[in-house]
């Protein structure tokens, strides 16, 4: 007899059913939470469809979701715990073990290290925007009781800086542009007003869906009449549809932003009422921007003065509009000042928390409080000794993670104290964001014990790990999706378990298992679903089972919260800043020894700052543009996706290619004073003749994984050319987007 299943999120029979769920990871993705319908037959995922009833994605899926079956059942996927001897690092000498054996070894060795060296010697490394982002702090603080929650990204150059700067200026989380994401009836909601003008500054929303933004919403808005301005060194599909494409020199964004402020203020295009009531430091900002004229910006940025002025006017004169910025801004040493300018522009034109402007999240977040409360399990003296706290106090004050550049210094020198253990948590360090990756690799080899968690064998795991534990895909576990990692969450969606495969566990399940062994007082719940219910009931008043039954939960949203005391913990009108106002002049910047007003500095290596170096390396190098087919270094072994993008690509203008004898599709060596790598040329007019753009995150799963090749990870690694500790004054931002290089044709990837 066939038993019928009748729940809103799961329908069919025990052997043939559909599950409605929301996607996060793995496979890798930011917490966009697109709605899926998964068809499972005889225990196996057989079909993937978009959920047309999901209020945000409305049935639309990217190619990575469409390739989910291929990822789920890939023959190279690792679905069992494994171990090898420390002396066998770099060799494929893994043996399968049980979870209990893995946990026993982890507990035994980490407790021994703690007893001899203290909790400070233990570190957890996280990265990317996978679900693990929410839980590797808990693994650090509430399991290992260590202060050292680490990343490898120089200048913390992804999302953290924008949240930090926003917190300093506004006292809230990063504001996203308003695409009616909070309303079930979306664009038809009577409170909503369509943005007349949307500025995308260093933001590629179609490819990246960065941080939880559903990027295709830009297309929805364009169909309804929104006009686009793009600030981007590359020509893309979106820039080709823009009213203005400001194709500036990489790294000169702060100059352009200050010139926009010059136009808006001097031409009296700002919102006087908002500035007078809600802003601090306007007079000083007005004085500062006088030196940043459109004429000066045109020369520095390689733009026309006319386009700078006209685009600024278009933005400021629009009835509704906003500026949204992406990770490109944070991948510059001057990035914090660009963010400051963009926030200032949104503020003085009255676009903050306004319909059709930028939306601001609530004061509380679903997991944010819990994540940081976990620091209570760390000894206060250890917490004060967190790596990078003294060197970069601004970064330490705004982010719970250790400062990446300082972490490398500690690994190499053992000062002020040595690190002995690392957990590499759902991140492929040496294929993705690490500057000077070979230095990091050699430094981490010194560690006594290393654990890694992931889904496939990666160069990082092959080179370093002693114990490996397998992570579940999102169809294999329950969870909650929180766009923008809780900082500006417009909905909550349930990840509903649909299948089982191997012996995988979610990131949170691994925390639970180890936490109950090492720090049981931090883990009082009997299951992860009970934990989710605890969070939800405290935050929204219902449990996880109720969330499962919803397409998504969208909390009521109010505009102009600052007028109603909804942005401050004391309930007073204004913003959660020192002055209670939007700080156009930041008191906190000044307290940390930086200029409290925005300013422009040239990239450390550029045609203007280092003309002699420019003669030897006569091209500006930009990196890191996102692709539809991959999430950073992930998906390289997925055949259907690799067929679309088979090789790492460097974009070169036809004039530049001809000058250096480079043919379209030919291999190119890219070199500067820090290192070199090889990628294939795409000869295209979409970049300036003085600029090349190289892809990041490349390794080759089809190559030999053992030492010294490590799946070819260093051959096409553009971060070989990235310097260490060339960062902004606040410790935020690094020059991933604006270095110098030279190029030459070569015969192939190999010498």
PEJOFEN-V305068 format. One record per residue. N is the residue number from 0. RES is the residue in one small letter. OMEGA is omega in radians with two decimals (999 if undefined). NEAR is the number of other ideal C-beta (glycine too) atoms within 8 Angstrom. Layout:
N/RES/OMEGA/NEAR
N/RES/OMEGA/NEAR
This chain:
0/x/-3.13/2
1/x/3.13/6
2/x/-3.12/6
3/x/3.02/6
4/x/-3.13/10
5/x/2.99/4
6/x/-3.04/8
7/x/-3.09/7
8/x/-3.13/10
9/x/-3.09/11
10/x/3.11/8
11/x/3.10/8
12/x/-3.12/9
13/x/-3.09/6
14/x/-3.08/8
15/x/-3.02/7
16/x/3.05/12
17/x/3.08/10
18/x/3.01/13
19/x/-3.06/13
20/x/3.02/15
21/x/-3.09/13
22/x/2.84/14
23/x/-3.12/13
24/x/-0.16/13
25/x/-0.01/12
26/x/-3.04/13
27/x/3.03/12
28/x/2.91/13
29/x/-3.09/10
30/x/3.10/14
31/x/3.02/15
32/x/3.13/15
33/x/-3.11/15
34/x/3.12/19
35/x/2.93/15
36/x/-3.07/12
37/x/3.12/14
38/x/-3.12/11
39/x/-3.14/13
40/x/-3.11/8
41/x/3.06/5
42/x/-3.08/7
43/x/3.07/8
44/x/-3.08/14
45/x/-3.05/7
46/x/3.13/7
47/x/3.09/12
48/x/3.01/9
49/x/3.13/14
50/x/-3.07/12
51/x/3.12/6
52/x/3.10/7
53/x/-2.98/15
54/x/-3.10/10
55/x/-3.06/14
56/x/2.99/14
57/x/3.06/9
58/x/-3.10/11
59/x/3.13/7
60/x/3.04/12
61/x/-3.08/8
62/x/3.13/11
63/x/3.05/16
64/x/-3.14/12
65/x/3.10/8
66/x/-3.03/12
67/x/3.14/14
68/x/-3.13/10
69/x/3.11/10
70/x/-3.06/13
71/x/-3.01/12
72/x/3.14/10
73/x/-3.09/10
74/x/-3.14/4
75/x/-3.13/8
76/x/-3.14/12
77/x/-3.02/11
78/x/3.10/8
79/x/3.02/9
80/x/-3.14/14
81/x/3.04/11
82/x/2.98/12
83/x/3.12/11
84/x/-3.13/6
85/x/-3.12/8
86/x/3.14/4
87/x/3.06/8
88/x/-3.09/12
89/x/-3.13/9
90/x/-3.13/8
91/x/-3.11/6
92/x/-3.11/7
93/x/2.99/8
94/x/3.13/7
95/x/3.07/6
96/x/3.08/9
97/x/3.06/6
98/x/-3.14/10
99/x/3.11/6
100/x/3.10/10
101/x/-3.14/13
102/x/-3.14/11
103/x/-3.12/8
104/x/3.14/10
105/x/-3.13/11
106/x/-3.10/11
107/x/-3.04/8
108/x/-3.14/11
109/x/3.10/13
110/x/3.08/9
111/x/3.11/8
112/x/3.12/14
113/x/-3.11/13
114/x/-3.10/5
115/x/-2.97/5
116/x/-3.12/9
117/x/-3.09/7
118/x/-3.13/12
119/x/-3.09/11
120/x/-3.14/14
121/x/-3.13/14
122/x/3.04/15
123/x/-3.13/15
124/x/3.07/14
125/x/3.13/15
126/x/-3.12/12
127/x/-3.12/13
128/x/3.07/12
129/x/3.10/13
130/x/3.12/15
131/x/3.10/15
132/x/-3.14/10
133/x/-2.92/12
134/x/3.10/11
135/x/2.96/15
136/x/3.12/14
137/x/3.09/15
138/x/3.14/16
139/x/-2.97/14
140/x/-2.96/15
141/x/3.01/13
142/x/-3.07/13
143/x/3.10/14
144/x/3.14/13
145/x/3.05/15
146/x/-2.89/15
147/x/3.01/14
148/x/-2.85/14
149/x/2.90/14
150/x/-3.13/12
151/x/-2.98/13
152/x/-3.08/12
153/x/-3.13/16
154/x/-3.10/16
155/x/-2.78/15
156/x/3.07/16
157/x/3.03/10
158/x/3.11/12
159/x/3.13/14
160/x/-3.12/17
161/x/3.09/12
162/x/3.14/13
163/x/-3.11/15
164/x/3.11/13
165/x/3.12/14
166/x/3.13/11
167/x/-3.03/12
168/x/-3.05/14
169/x/-3.06/13
170/x/-3.14/9
171/x/3.11/12
172/x/-3.11/13
173/x/3.12/11
174/x/3.10/15
175/x/3.11/12
176/x/-3.00/11
177/x/3.02/14
178/x/3.11/9
179/x/-3.02/9
180/x/-3.12/13
181/x/-2.97/10
182/x/3.09/11
183/x/3.12/5
184/x/3.00/6
185/x/-2.97/10
186/x/3.12/9
187/x/-3.13/6
188/x/-3.07/9
189/x/3.13/4
190/x/-3.03/7
191/x/2.97/13
192/x/3.14/7
193/x/3.05/11
194/x/3.04/15
195/x/-3.11/11
196/x/3.05/15
197/x/3.10/14
198/x/3.07/13
199/x/-3.01/16
200/x/-3.11/14
201/x/-3.03/13
202/x/3.08/10
203/x/-2.96/14
204/x/-3.11/16
205/x/-3.11/11
206/x/-2.90/10
207/x/-2.99/11
208/x/-2.93/12
209/x/2.91/14
210/x/-3.14/11
211/x/3.00/16
212/x/2.98/14
213/x/-2.94/12
214/x/-3.10/12
215/x/3.06/10
216/x/3.09/12
217/x/3.11/15
218/x/3.09/8
219/x/-3.11/10
220/x/3.11/13
221/x/3.11/10
222/x/-3.14/6
223/x/3.02/8
224/x/3.13/8
225/x/3.06/12
226/x/-3.03/11
227/x/2.90/14
228/x/3.13/15
229/x/2.99/13
230/x/-2.99/11
231/x/3.10/14
232/x/-3.11/11
233/x/2.99/12
234/x/3.12/10
235/x/3.11/10
236/x/-3.13/6
237/x/3.14/13
238/x/3.13/12
239/x/3.13/8
240/x/-3.05/7
241/x/3.02/11
242/x/3.05/8
243/x/2.96/10
244/x/3.14/9
245/x/-3.03/14
246/x/-2.99/11
247/x/3.03/12
248/x/3.13/12
249/x/3.12/12
250/x/-3.09/13
251/x/-3.03/13
252/x/-3.10/15
253/x/3.09/14
254/x/3.11/13
255/x/-3.11/15
256/x/3.10/15
257/x/3.08/16
258/x/3.04/16
259/x/3.09/14
260/x/3.09/16
261/x/-3.12/13
262/x/-3.06/15
263/x/-3.10/15
264/x/-3.06/13
265/x/3.11/8
266/x/3.05/8
267/x/-3.12/5
268/x/-3.08/11
269/x/-3.11/10
270/x/-3.06/8
271/x/-3.09/6
272/x/-3.13/7
273/x/-3.12/12
274/x/-3.09/12
275/x/-3.06/7
276/x/-2.86/6
277/x/-3.09/11
278/x/3.08/13
279/x/3.03/10
280/x/-3.09/12
281/x/-3.11/10
282/x/3.13/6
283/x/3.09/10
284/x/3.12/15
285/x/3.12/9
286/x/-3.11/7
287/x/-2.99/12
288/x/3.14/13
289/x/-3.13/9
290/x/-3.08/6
291/x/-3.08/13
292/x/3.05/9
293/x/3.13/12
294/x/3.11/7
295/x/3.14/11
296/x/3.14/17
297/x/-3.13/11
298/x/-3.09/6
299/x/-3.00/11
300/x/-3.08/13
301/x/3.13/9
302/x/3.04/12
303/x/3.11/6
304/x/-3.11/10
305/x/-3.14/6
306/x/3.12/10
307/x/-3.10/18
308/x/-3.07/10
309/x/-3.14/9
310/x/3.09/13
311/x/3.11/14
312/x/-3.13/11
313/x/3.12/13
314/x/-3.03/16
315/x/-3.09/12
316/x/-3.14/6
317/x/3.09/11
318/x/3.09/6
319/x/3.14/14
320/x/-3.13/15
321/x/3.00/15
322/x/3.06/13
323/x/-3.14/14
324/x/-3.08/12
325/x/-3.04/13
326/x/3.12/12
327/x/-3.14/12
328/x/-3.09/16
329/x/-3.11/16
330/x/3.03/15
331/x/3.13/17
332/x/3.09/13
333/x/-3.06/14
334/x/3.11/17
335/x/3.13/14
336/x/3.06/14
337/x/3.12/17
338/x/3.11/15
339/x/3.13/12
340/x/-3.11/14
341/x/3.07/13
342/x/3.11/14
343/x/3.13/13
344/x/3.09/14
345/x/-3.09/14
346/x/-2.99/15
347/x/3.03/16
348/x/3.05/13
349/x/-3.04/10
350/x/-3.10/12
351/x/3.07/14
352/x/3.14/12
353/x/3.11/12
354/x/-3.12/9
355/x/3.12/13
356/x/3.03/16
357/x/-3.10/15
358/x/-3.11/15
359/x/-3.11/12
360/x/3.11/12
361/x/-3.14/7
362/x/-3.10/8
363/x/3.06/6
364/x/-3.00/13
365/x/-3.12/11
366/x/-3.03/10
367/x/-3.12/11
368/x/-3.13/8
369/x/-3.11/9
370/x/-3.04/11
371/x/3.01/9
372/x/3.14/7
373/x/3.09/12
374/x/3.10/10
375/x/-3.13/5
376/x/3.10/10
377/x/3.08/12
378/x/-3.10/7
379/x/3.11/6
380/x/3.07/6
381/x/-3.12/14
382/x/3.11/10
383/x/-3.13/7
384/x/3.10/11
385/x/-3.05/11
386/x/3.08/12
387/x/-3.08/15
388/x/-3.12/11
389/x/-3.08/4
390/x/-3.05/7
391/x/-3.05/11
392/x/3.13/8
393/x/3.08/15
394/x/-3.13/15
395/x/-3.11/11
396/x/-3.03/6
397/x/-3.11/10
398/x/-3.10/9
399/x/-3.07/7
400/x/3.05/12
401/x/3.13/14
402/x/-2.97/15
403/x/-3.09/15
404/x/3.11/14
405/x/3.11/12
406/x/3.11/16
407/x/3.10/14
408/x/3.14/10
409/x/3.12/14
410/x/-3.07/12
411/x/-3.02/8
412/x/-3.03/6
413/x/-3.12/7
414/x/0.13/6
415/x/3.04/4
416/x/-3.08/11
417/x/2.92/7
418/x/-3.07/13
419/x/-3.08/10
420/x/3.02/15
421/x/2.92/13
422/x/3.11/14
423/x/-2.84/15
424/x/3.05/13
425/x/3.10/15
426/x/-3.11/15
427/x/-2.91/14
428/x/-2.91/14
429/x/3.10/15
430/x/-2.93/14
431/x/-2.92/14
432/x/-2.98/14
433/x/2.93/12
434/x/-3.04/11
435/x/-2.97/14
436/x/-3.12/14
437/x/3.02/8
438/x/3.09/10
439/x/-3.09/14
440/x/-3.14/11
441/x/-3.12/7
442/x/-3.09/10
443/x/3.06/11
444/x/-3.09/9
445/x/-3.05/5
446/x/-3.08/12
447/x/-3.03/7
448/x/-3.09/11
449/x/3.04/13
450/x/3.07/14
451/x/3.05/14
452/x/-3.12/14
453/x/-3.09/14
454/x/3.11/10
455/x/2.97/10
456/x/-3.13/8
457/x/3.06/12
458/x/-3.13/13
459/x/-3.12/14
460/x/-3.14/12
461/x/-3.07/15
462/x/-2.90/12
463/x/-2.89/14
464/x/3.03/12
465/x/3.08/10
466/x/3.11/13
467/x/3.03/14
468/x/-2.99/12
469/x/-3.13/15
470/x/3.13/15
471/x/2.90/11
472/x/-3.11/15
473/x/3.03/14
474/x/-3.07/12
475/x/-3.14/12
476/x/3.03/13
477/x/3.11/11
478/x/3.11/13
479/x/3.05/13
480/x/3.10/14
481/x/3.10/14
482/x/-3.09/14
483/x/3.04/16
484/x/3.10/14
485/x/-3.03/12
486/x/3.09/11
487/x/-2.99/13
488/x/3.13/15
489/x/3.00/13
490/x/2.97/14
491/x/3.12/13
492/x/3.14/15
493/x/2.86/15
494/x/-3.07/14
495/x/-3.11/11
496/x/-3.10/10
497/x/-3.06/10
498/x/2.95/12
499/x/3.12/6
500/x/-3.12/10
501/x/-3.11/8
502/x/-3.05/8
503/x/3.07/13
504/x/3.07/12
505/x/3.10/14
506/x/-3.11/16
507/x/3.08/12
508/x/3.11/11
509/x/3.07/13
510/x/3.14/14
511/x/-3.05/13
512/x/-3.13/11
513/x/-3.14/13
514/x/3.14/14
515/x/3.08/8
516/x/-2.97/8
517/x/-3.09/12
518/x/-3.00/11
519/x/-3.13/8
520/x/3.13/6
521/x/-3.02/10
522/x/-3.07/11
523/x/-3.07/4
524/x/-3.12/9
525/x/-3.11/3
526/x/3.12/7
527/x/3.13/13
528/x/3.05/9
529/x/3.08/9
530/x/3.13/11
531/x/3.12/14
532/x/3.10/11
533/x/3.13/9
534/x/-3.07/12
535/x/-3.10/17
536/x/3.10/10
537/x/-2.99/5
538/x/-3.05/8
539/x/3.01/8
540/x/3.02/5
541/x/-3.02/7
542/x/-3.04/9
543/x/3.12/12
544/x/3.10/8
545/x/3.08/9
546/x/3.11/15
547/x/-3.02/11
548/x/-3.11/8
549/x/2.96/9
550/x/3.08/9
551/x/3.07/13
552/x/3.10/9
553/x/-3.13/10
554/x/3.06/9
555/x/-3.10/4
556/x/3.06/10
557/x/3.00/7
558/x/3.08/9
559/x/-3.11/8
560/x/-3.12/10
561/x/3.11/12
562/x/-2.98/5
563/x/3.14/8
564/x/-3.08/8
565/x/3.12/9
566/x/-3.08/13
567/x/-3.14/14
568/x/3.12/5
569/x/3.08/5
570/x/3.12/5
571/x/3.06/7
572/x/3.11/7
573/x/-3.04/10
574/x/-3.09/13
575/x/3.11/9
576/x/-3.13/15
577/x/-3.11/6
578/x/-3.04/7
579/x/-3.10/8
580/x/2.96/10
581/x/-3.01/13
582/x/3.03/14
583/x/2.98/15
584/x/-2.99/11
585/x/3.09/13
586/x/-3.13/11
587/x/3.08/11
588/x/-3.13/12
589/x/3.14/11
590/x/3.13/6
591/x/3.05/9
592/x/3.09/5
593/x/3.10/9
594/x/-3.13/7
595/x/3.11/9
596/x/3.14/11
597/x/-3.11/15
598/x/3.10/9
599/x/2.92/12
600/x/3.10/8
601/x/2.96/8
602/x/-3.08/14
603/x/3.12/10
604/x/-3.08/13
605/x/3.08/13
606/x/-3.09/8
607/x/-3.05/6
608/x/-3.12/9
609/x/-3.07/9
610/x/3.13/8
611/x/3.08/6
612/x/3.13/10
613/x/3.10/12
614/x/3.13/6
615/x/-3.13/8
616/x/-2.87/12
617/x/3.13/8
618/x/3.04/12
619/x/-3.10/16
620/x/3.00/16
621/x/-3.05/14
622/x/2.85/13
623/x/3.08/11
624/x/-3.04/10
625/x/3.12/7
626/x/3.07/8
627/x/-2.91/9
628/x/-3.08/10
629/x/3.00/12
630/x/-3.03/9
631/x/-3.09/12
632/x/-3.08/12
633/x/3.06/12
634/x/-3.08/14
635/x/-3.13/11
636/x/-3.13/10
637/x/-2.91/11
638/x/-3.09/7
639/x/3.13/9
640/x/3.12/13
641/x/3.09/12
642/x/3.12/6
643/x/-3.14/9
644/x/-3.00/9
645/x/-3.00/5
646/x/3.00/6
647/x/-2.99/10
648/x/2.93/11
649/x/-3.12/15
650/x/-3.06/11
651/x/3.12/15
652/x/-3.14/12
653/x/3.13/9
654/x/-3.13/7
655/x/3.12/14
656/x/3.13/13
657/x/-3.13/8
658/x/-3.07/6
659/x/3.08/9
660/x/-3.09/6
661/x/3.13/14
662/x/3.09/9
663/x/-3.11/7
664/x/3.12/6
665/x/3.12/9
666/x/-3.07/12
667/x/2.95/15
668/x/3.10/11
669/x/-3.02/17
670/x/2.89/11
671/x/-3.04/14
672/x/-3.09/5
673/x/-3.12/9
674/x/-3.11/9
675/x/3.03/9
676/x/-3.12/14
677/x/3.06/12
678/x/3.12/16
679/x/-3.09/11
680/x/2.86/16
681/x/-3.11/10
682/x/-2.96/10
683/x/3.09/9
684/x/-3.09/6
685/x/3.03/7
686/x/3.08/14
687/x/3.10/10
688/x/-3.13/7
689/x/-3.02/10
690/x/2.88/14
691/x/3.12/15
692/x/-3.07/13
693/x/3.11/15
694/x/3.13/14
695/x/2.95/12
696/x/-3.03/10
697/x/2.92/13
698/x/-2.94/16
699/x/-3.10/11
700/x/-3.13/11
701/x/3.14/4
702/x/3.11/8
703/x/-3.10/5
704/x/-3.07/11
705/x/3.06/9
706/x/0.08/9
707/x/-3.02/4
708/x/3.13/9
709/x/3.11/15
710/x/3.09/13
711/x/-2.97/11
712/x/-3.09/12
713/x/-3.06/10
714/x/-3.13/10
715/x/-3.04/12
716/x/-3.09/13
717/x/3.12/15
718/x/2.92/14
719/x/-3.08/13
720/x/-3.08/14
721/x/-3.13/15
722/x/3.10/10
723/x/3.00/10
724/x/2.98/7
725/x/-2.88/9
726/x/-3.13/11
727/x/-3.06/13
728/x/3.14/6
729/x/-3.07/13
730/x/-3.06/14
731/x/3.10/17
732/x/3.13/15
733/x/-2.92/16
734/x/3.07/15
735/x/-3.04/13
736/x/-2.98/12
737/x/3.01/13
738/x/3.09/13
739/x/3.12/14
740/x/2.93/13
741/x/-3.09/10
742/x/3.04/14
743/x/3.11/9
744/x/3.06/11
745/x/-3.01/8
746/x/-3.11/3
747/x/3.10/6
748/x/-3.14/7
749/x/3.04/4
750/x/999/1
